[in-house]
């Protein structure tokens, strides 16, 4: 998804006519938009914030799961009592009624938990997507400003992929790579703790986590 956004963000930069490409006076540059995006300190800050929110969602989910597990344990104990041939019919009916009530409670709690996860993850995804779009637009504007200042005619995103997953930029002659210069400019005011360290996972857009199977069963 990030790669698709990057391709869209730089679509104007990678489109030119054959006639223009043949002009020997053209001044061409390349840039790795994915690298700028991954190494930009604001991207790392956004990723850290999203991880905090993910952890909060997981904590809430774990608390809900604890209640459901307690009900599952109670249901298992009731099943054992129901299977006991020594109990009379009156007691068995009371146990079965209790089993049904707890089973319905467990199903309702699990349904509520699933809806909670879906709702919160969807909100988190939308929030993160908007932040990433904002960061990409900020980077794109910096690329444009740098290109104008250095009098480049075209700037190509060498990380861009076509719809067939083939690199858009296959070859350029005498092109200047401006990635390092732009990255230095992007991170010039970055706090040390906001920079991405070697080995840190690359930032990515959130995805909903699958929910476990519902609680309860049949006696």
Secondary structure, DSSP 8 states (H G I E B T S, - for coil): -HHHHHHHHTTTTT---HHHHT-TT--EEEE-HHHHHHH-HHHHHHHHHHHHHHHHHHHHHHHHHHHHHHHHHHHHHHHHHHT-TTS-HHHHHHHHHHHHHHHHHHHHHHHHHHHHHHHHHHHHHHHHHHHHHHHHHHHHHHHHHHHHHTT-SEEEETT-B-TTS-BS----SS-EE-HHHHHHHHTTT--GGGS--TT---------------S----
